[in-house]
Amino acid sequence: MVKRLAAPAIILAGIVAIVATVYALMGAGHPSDNVHYPYVCDTCGAVVDVSEYRADYPKNWRTPKGAPSDSVVTCLRCNRGWARPVAPPCPTCGTEYVLFMGDDRCPRCFPEAAEKVRKLHGKDSIFRRP
């Protein structure tokens, strides 16, 4: 009985090893490694791709004291400003905009959202690529 189970177990282990080796050789990492979007610093205006923050995680991914969420990080360029993520393009109008706490709706489609961000943060939330 044990001999009958040993052969399929060895074959299965071999298949798993082959699949794991092929997967590793293909360079397949975590799916989030292929996601790219900019972060914009409130202070210096630097635009940094999220991959730079992930490159040396957790050293680079530092949440500033008093930040409203863990998606706001300390700027890698000036090391003091709050860097905020840019939202994916609006499905209605295609506008890219910086995500500020308070109102995360598209500032073009919802002007009241843009005004709320201006009042709370004193900034324009529409992202303009450098």
C-alpha positions as CSV (number, residue, x, y, z in Angstrom):
1,M,0.0,0.0,0.0
2,V,2.8,2.5,0.9
3,K,4.7,1.6,-2.3
4,R,1.6,2.4,-4.3
5,L,1.3,5.9,-2.7
6,A,5.0,6.6,-2.9
7,A,5.3,6.7,-6.7
8,P,2.5,9.2,-7.3
9,A,3.8,11.4,-4.5
10,I,7.3,11.4,-6.0
11,I,5.9,12.3,-9.4
12,L,3.7,15.1,-8.0
13,A,6.7,16.5,-6.1
14,G,8.8,16.4,-9.3
15,I,6.1,18.3,-11.2
16,V,5.8,20.9,-8.5
17,A,9.6,21.4,-8.5
18,I,9.7,21.8,-12.3
19,V,6.8,24.3,-12.3
20,A,8.4,26.3,-9.4
21,T,11.8,26.3,-11.3
22,V,10.2,27.5,-14.5
23,Y,8.2,30.2,-12.7
24,A,11.4,31.4,-10.9
25,L,13.4,31.5,-14.2
26,M,10.7,33.5,-15.9
27,G,11.3,36.2,-13.3
28,A,7.7,36.2,-12.2
29,G,7.4,38.3,-9.1
30,H,4.5,39.5,-7.2
31,P,1.8,41.0,-9.5
32,S,2.1,44.4,-7.8
33,D,5.7,44.6,-9.0
34,N,4.3,45.4,-12.5
35,V,2.0,48.2,-11.3
36,H,3.3,51.7,-11.9
37,Y,1.8,55.1,-10.9
38,P,3.3,58.4,-9.8
39,Y,3.6,59.9,-6.4
40,V,3.7,63.7,-6.1
41,C,5.4,65.6,-3.3
42,D,3.5,68.4,-1.6
43,T,6.7,70.3,-0.8
44,C,9.2,70.0,-3.6
45,G,6.8,68.9,-6.4
46,A,8.9,65.8,-7.3
47,V,7.2,63.0,-9.2
48,V,8.4,59.6,-8.2
49,D,7.1,56.2,-9.5
50,V,5.8,53.9,-6.8
51,S,8.4,51.3,-8.0
52,E,11.1,53.5,-6.4
53,Y,9.3,53.3,-3.1
54,R,8.9,49.5,-3.4
55,A,12.6,49.0,-4.5
56,D,13.8,49.2,-0.9
57,Y,10.8,48.4,1.2
58,P,10.3,49.2,4.1
59,K,13.2,51.7,4.2
60,N,11.7,53.9,1.4
61,W,8.1,53.4,2.4
62,R,7.9,55.8,5.4
63,T,4.6,57.2,6.5
64,P,5.1,60.7,7.9
65,K,3.8,61.6,11.3
66,G,0.2,62.7,11.1
67,A,-0.3,61.3,7.6
68,P,-4.0,60.6,6.9
69,S,-3.3,57.1,5.6
70,D,-0.4,54.7,4.9
71,S,-0.5,55.6,1.2
72,V,0.9,59.0,2.0
73,V,4.7,58.6,2.2
74,T,7.8,60.8,2.9
75,C,9.2,62.1,-0.4
76,L,12.3,60.3,-1.6
77,R,13.7,63.5,-3.1
78,C,13.4,66.2,-0.4
79,N,12.9,63.7,2.5
80,R,10.4,66.0,4.3
81,G,7.4,66.5,2.1
82,W,4.3,64.3,1.9
83,A,4.2,62.4,-1.3
84,R,0.7,61.4,-2.4
85,P,-0.5,58.9,-5.0
86,V,-2.0,59.9,-8.3
87,A,-5.3,58.2,-9.1
88,P,-5.8,56.2,-12.3
89,P,-7.3,58.2,-15.1
90,C,-11.0,59.1,-14.6
91,P,-13.1,56.6,-16.6
92,T,-15.4,59.5,-17.7
93,C,-12.9,62.2,-18.8
94,G,-9.4,60.7,-18.5
95,T,-8.1,63.2,-16.0
96,E,-5.4,62.1,-13.6
97,Y,-5.4,63.7,-10.2
98,V,-3.6,63.6,-6.9
99,L,-5.4,61.8,-4.2
100,F,-6.0,64.1,-1.2
101,M,-8.0,63.1,1.8
102,G,-11.3,64.9,1.9
103,D,-12.7,64.2,-1.5
104,D,-11.3,61.6,-3.9
105,R,-13.7,62.2,-6.8
106,C,-12.4,63.5,-10.2
107,P,-11.9,67.3,-9.9
108,R,-13.0,67.8,-13.6
109,C,-16.2,65.9,-13.4
110,F,-16.9,67.1,-9.8
111,P,-15.8,70.8,-9.5
112,E,-17.0,70.7,-5.9
113,A,-14.4,68.0,-5.1
114,A,-11.7,70.3,-6.5
115,E,-12.9,73.2,-4.5
116,K,-13.0,71.1,-1.3
117,V,-9.3,70.0,-1.9
118,R,-8.4,73.6,-2.5
119,K,-10.0,74.7,0.8
120,L,-8.6,71.8,2.9
121,H,-5.1,71.6,1.4
122,G,-4.6,74.8,-0.6
123,K,-3.6,72.8,-3.7
124,D,-4.9,72.0,-7.1
125,S,-5.5,68.2,-7.4
126,I,-5.2,67.8,-11.1
127,F,-2.0,66.0,-12.0
128,R,0.1,67.4,-14.8
129,R,2.8,65.1,-16.1
130,P,6.3,66.7,-16.0
